[in-house]
Each structure stands twice: as structure tokens, then as C-alpha cells.
Amino acid sequence: MKSMQFSTHVNKNSMVQLQLSPEFSDKEVDLVIVIQKKPNHAKTDWQRFIDNTYGCLADDNLVRPEQLPIEERLELL
């Protein structure tokens, strides 16, 4: 038995095209299909980014220097 995993697109007619490797050509095979919806990638990618970066600067000794005085500028016409 050989296990393969594919990600594919289901077209508007609810059809999927599956192409197997040549080792299966002209042979009897049993197929087991498991369908699982993919999660919303935008949310997943964002959540993964937050999970990977949250607290990454917690141990750094970051210090904010005092703010410089506001410059006096010429008045615009």
C-alpha cells in the first residue's frame, strides 16, 4: 500500500482531476479519499506569524531615549 497526499482545487462543477505516477498505469487499484476543507490561509498565516514572534523581544533590554525637542519651522504660505 502506498499513501499519497495531494492538495487540489475542486472546480465549479465539483470535479477534481487526479493524475497518478506511471507505476500505477494499467493496474487495478483501490483508492481511499478523505476530503477536508482547507482553513482560511490569511488567518492561519497571520496567527502563525503572531505565534512565532510573540514575546521574541521580551529578554532584550530595550530602552526608549528621551524625545528630542520639537523643531521650530518656517510657517507655510
N, C-alpha and C positions, 0 to 999 in steps of 0.2 A: 504494500500500500504506500502511496506517495501523497503527502499533504502539500498543497499549494495555497497561497493566499493572494488574492487579487483585489485591487481597488478599481472600480469601473464606474461608468456613468450609465444610468438607465434612461433611455431616450423617451420622448413624449408619448410613444406608443407602448411604453412599458416593456421594451425589448432590450436584451443585453446580448452582445456578441462575445463569445468566448473562444479563444484560439489556444490550443494546447501545443506542447512541444512535439516534434516529429516522432519521438519514441512511442507515442500513443496512436499513431496513424494506423488505420486498418486493423484495429483491435477492439474487442468488446471491453468496456469499462463501466464501472458503477460510479456515479457522481453523487456527492452529498453537498448540498448547497445550504449555506447559512447566510441569511440576509440581515444585516444590521445597518441602521441609518448612521451616517457619519455625524459627529457633533458639529455644532456651529464653530467653524475654524477661527473666526475673528475673536470670539470669546475665549476659545481654548488657547489660542496663541497668546492673547493678552494675559490670561490667567497664568500661563506657563512663564511668561516674562516676569510677572509680579512674584511668583513663587521662587524664581531663580535669583531675583535681585533684592527682594525684601530683606532689610537688615544687613546688606553687604557692607555698609559703612559704619555699622554700629561700634566697631572697635577702633575706628580711625579717630585721631584726636583733632577733629576739625574745629577751627576757631574762626569766627567771623570778626574781621578787623573793624575798627570804628569807621563810621561813614564819613567821607570827606565832606567839607563844606560845599554848599551849592554855589556854583559859579555865577557871577554877575554877567549877563549877556546884554548885547545891544537890543533895543526894542525893535521888533519887526514893523515894517511900514504897512 
